[in-house]
Amino acid sequence: MSKAKRKLTDTAKHLYYFGVVATAYRLRSLAPARKKTALFVEVRNETPSDSFTVMIDELERRGYRCEVYSWGKHRVPGLKLAARSLVLAWKASSVRLVFVCEACMAVGCLPIRRDSKVVQLWHGCGAFKKFGMSTADKIFGATREIKKYFPEHRSTSLVTVSSPEVRWAYIEALDMKDRPECVQATGVSRTDVFFDDAYLRNARDQVLRALPAIEGKRVLLYAPTFRGHVRTATAPDFLDVEALHDRLGDGWALLVKQHPHVKDRPPIPSSCADFAFDITDALTIESAMIAADVCVTDYSSLVFEWSLLGRPVAFLAPDRDEYDDWRGFYYDYDEMTPGPVFNTTDELAEWALTAREDFDYQGLEEFRNKFMSACDGHATDRILGAVLDGDA
């Protein structure tokens, strides 16, 4: 697309969202807001994500009506997305609580009414790979000018993060340097389940019901993040499943959880059908982590939640230099990772065999205390304490 056509497209898009959609919100917000009603905006998914479920359950327990609206980013055509933005604006203008867990321009463009709050729960913990404004100088991100032209967090009242340590990263990424007080270390709502004994038991049972073949085996969870851009996301191909099976033996099981952006997933070799299982669609990442003895990832923020379990973790990341150039990290990768970093499957397998005995558990605890200190099972209560006033 030529620069002139791109500029014309961006101008039209800006006028629509910050003119038409914003005006629709203003018109409806002249009427009183519905009390005891909360709107949860799913940016991509059709159903509520794991980032919302704990908060929805708690609000409903408190007598709130919770509505979920799917915007459809990267899932529906542009014109339909534009139409859904008007519907979203109309719905958001009639409630006092709006929750999101991703960047959403259809919410960012709204001139939020004074008696309403937008709460950004975010979908990850800690601060690992860069995102938002932090990627403006990277290949992965849009330019700084475009990000300023289409602000996605202008309407946000509260951003919840997992510890005081990472506030700075979210202030930078969400371009909130003029409103740093909006970023608070309340803890992350979705992590409350890791402190719920009943949830932990049910999650393990769920995994065993879905995969009875893994009972009695040591379970290794492989959960990498995607490569490339969101629309064309691909999975890394560094793990040799057959070689891992040969080295670990039949006493182990491998659970593979690909990032949800990845549509074309590497198949499990037929020779490993009794060893490796692609659980991307079958199980939540929380259930998979709870059932696993060992975790292997690369640049995924799940390592922060994993640290709450206190179990061995390693990183298969032979492309970390390229990834740093592509997207970048908030901290030095080799210094922050709370486990060994490997380049090959053979190295990883050798480590896994003795990880239970030889792992640096103290290093993992220090990592947890630094990046997850506000996640203690009561994050949801603190978040609601920060946003509820009266019958909001």
N, C-alpha and C positions, 0 to 999 in steps of 0.2 A: 504494500500500500504506500502511495506517495506521501510525502510530508504534508502537502496541502490537503489531501483527502483525509489523512489521519487527523489533522487539526480540525477540519470541518466536522468529522465524526465525533471527536472529543467535545467540541463546542455544543453540538446537538445533544449529546449524552448529558453534559453538565446542565444545560438548560432544562432538560426533561426532569432529571432527578432533583436538582436544587431549585427548580421553578415549579413544574407541574406537580411532582410528587410531594414536595414540601408544602405547596399551597393546599393540596388535598388534606394533608395532615392538619394544617391550621384551621381549615373550615370545620372539620369534625371536632377539633379540640375546643371549639367554642361551647360545646355542650359538656355537661358534667361527665367526669370519668366514672366508669363502673368500679364500685368498691369490691374489695376481696376478689379481684380478677387479675391474673398474670398472663402475659403473652410470652411464649418461648419461640424464638425464631430459629428454625433450622435452616442454615444457609444452603447446604447441599443435600442432606438426607431427607427422606420422606417421613421417617419416624423419629421420635426423640432419641438423641444420642446419649451415650453413657455420661456425658458431661452435664446432662439435664436431669437424669432420672432421680438422683438423690434429692435434688432441690424440689422437683415436682412432688415427690412423695411427702416431703416435709410441709410444703405449702398446703397440699390437700389435707394433711393431718390437722393443719391449723384452720381449716375451713375455707380455703381459697379455691376458686375455680381456675384451673390451669388450661389454657388453650395453646396448642402447638400449630405453628404455621410454617410450611415448607416453602422457602423462597425458590429453590431450584437452580442455583448457580451451577454452571457446567453440566446441567442435566436437562434443561429445557431451552428451546430456541430463544434468541434475543428478544423478539417481539412479545413472546409469552412471558419472559422474565420481566419485561417492562410493565406489562399488565399486572403481574403478580406484585410488583412494587407498589402499585396504587392500592391494591387490596391490603398489603402489609401496612401501608401508611394509615389506612382507614382503621384497621384493627388496633394498631399501636396507639392511635390518637384517643382511643376510648378506654385505656387502662392506665393504671398508675405504676405498674411494674412491667418492664420489658427485659427479657433475658436473651443474651446471645452468647455463643461460645466460639465464634470465628469473626473475622473481619467481614463487615456487611455494609456496602455503600447505601443500600436501600434503607438502613437504619441510620447510618452516619449523616445522611442528608436531611434528616428530620429536625425541625425546630421544636425540641421537646418541651412540652408544657411544664409549667412550674411545679405542678403537683405530681409529676411523673418522674421516674428514674429509669435509666438504662444501665443494666448490670452486665458487664463483660466477664463471664465465668472462665473463658478461654478453655481450650481442649487439651492443654498439656500443662505440665509443671516445670519448675526450674527455668533455666535459660541455657539451652544447648546450641542448636543451630540457629542462625540468625533468621529473622522474619520481619515483615513490615518495612518501616522506614530504615531499619538497620541493613536491609539488602539493597538500598538505593544505589550503592556504588559497586554492586556485584552483578554478575551475569544473570543470576536468578531473578532479580527484582526489576520492577519498572523504575523509571527515572524519578528523581526527587521531585521534579516539577509536576509530573503526572500524579504522584502520590499526594502532593499538596493540593492539586486541582480537584481531586476526588477523595476528600478526607473521609475515612471509614469509621473514625472513632470520635468525631467532633461532638456527638450527642451523648457520649458515655459519661455516666455519673460515677461509676465505681468499676475498677478493674481489680479482680481478686488474684493474688499471687501466693506462691507457696512458702516464701520466706522473705525477710527484710533484705537479704543478700541480693535478690534478683530484681528488686524494684527498679533499679536504674535501667536494666535491659528493657523492661516493658515500657517505661517512660520514653525511652529512645524509640523502640519499635512502633509504638502506637502514637508517636509524635505528640506527647503530652507534657512537654517540657514547661509549658505555660500553666499546666494544671497537675503538678506532680502529686498533690494531695489526693487525687482520685485513684491512685494506684496504692492499694493497701495490702499488707501481708496478713490477710484474714485466714489463709489456708485455702485449699482448692476443694470445692464441694464434693467432687467425684471421689476423692481419696478417703472420705469417711467410711466407706465400705470395708477398707482394710483394717478397721478397728472394731468391726462387728463380727463377733464369733459365729453367730448364726449364719451370716452371709458367707463367711469363709467355709463353713461346713457344707452349705448348700452348693457353693461354687465347685468344690471338689467332687461332690456327688454328681453334679450336672456333667462335669467333664467325663467321669467314669461311665455314666449312662450313655453318653455320646460315643465314647471310645473305650469299650470294655477291654480291648486288647492291650491297653497300656497298664492295667492294674498289676501291681507288684513290680513294675519296672521303674527305673530312674528316668525322669522326664526332663528333656532338654528343650527349652522353648527358643526358637529362632524367630526374631521379630525385627527385621530391618526396616528402615524408612525407604521412601521411593527415591528414584533418580530422575533428573530432568524437571520439566515444568509440570504443573498440576494437570493440565489438559492431556498431556502425552506421557504421563508418569510410567516409568518402567521399574521392574524389580532388579536388584543386583544379582549377579550370577556367580558370586565368589564361593558359595558353599557347595562342596561336592558331597551330595547326599549319600551316594554309594560308598565313597571312601570313608565317610563318617560312620556308616553302618559297619563296615569291615573292621574299623578300629575299635569301636565301642562294644560291638557284639549284641546279642539278643536280649541282654538284660536292660537295654535302654530303649526309649521311644523318643522320637523327634516330632515336635509340634511346630508347624510352620504357619506363622501369622503375618501375611503380607499387609502392607499399608493399604487402606481402603481406596486410595487414588489409583492403585495399580489394577488395571482391568485384564491385561494379558499376563497371567501368572505362569512361572516356570512349572511344568508338570512334575509330579513325584515319579521317579523311575519305577517301573513295574516290579523290578527286583526288590524294591524296598517297601512294598505295599504293607507289610506287617511291622515296619519300623517307623516310617515317616507318614505324617498325616497333615494335609493342608486344612487348617481349621479357620481360614480367613472368614468364611461365611457362617460357619457352624457355631463358633464360640466367641464370646466377648474377650477382649484383651485382658480384662480383670480376671475372668475365670481361668484363662490360660495361665496367667502369672501365678495365681493361687495354687494351681495344680502342678506347677513346674518346680523342679529341684534346682535347676540351673538355667540361667538366661543368657542368650547371646544376641547382641544387637550391633548397631554401628553408630548412628547419629540420632536415634530416636529418643524423644523425651520420656519414653516409658521407663528409662533407667531410673528416673527420679521416683516414680511410684514403686518400682521394683525394690528400691533401697528400703522402703518401709517394711518389706518382708525379711530383710536381713539374710538373704541367700546369695551364693556366688554368682557373679556376672562377669562376662568377658565381651570383647568387641572384635568383630571380624571386619576390618576396615583397611584393606590394602589401597583404597583410593582416597585416603583422607587428605592428601595434599591437593588432589584435583577438586575434591568436594569443598575444601577451604577456599580455593580460588573461585569456585562456582557460587557458593552460598555463604560460607564463612561460619565461624563459631564465636560465641561471646567470651569464652575462656579458652586458654591454650588447651588443645584437645588432649595431648598426652599427659598433661598435669592434672586435668580435672577428672578424667575417667577413673572410676573406682574399681577397676579391674584390669587385667592384662589386655593388651591390644595385639591382635594377630593378623598376619597377612595370608595365611594358608589354612586349609581344613585340617591338615596333618598336625599343625601346631595346636590348633583349637582342640582337637580330639585328645591329644596327649595331656593337655591341661585338664579337660573335663574329667578324666579318669581319677584324678587326685584332688579335684577342686574342693570337695567337701572338707578334706583334712587340711589342705595347704592354703586356702584362700585367706586374703587379708581382710578379715571381718572388721578390724578396728578402722581400717581405711574407709570401708563402706559406711561405718557408723559416723565417721567424721564428715563424709560426703552428705549423708542424710541430715546431720545437724546443721550443715551449712546451707543446703538448698531446700530442705523440707521441714524446717523447724516449726512452721505454723500449721502443719498438717498433723493433727493429733486426734482426729475423729469427731471434732466439734466445729469444723470449718463452716458447715451449712448454717449452724446456729449463729455464728459470728457474722456471717454475711447478711443474714436476715436482720440481725440486730443493728447492722449499719445502715440498712435501707428502709426498714419499716418504721414509720412514724404514725402513731394513731392507728387508723384502720386502713393504711395504705395497701 
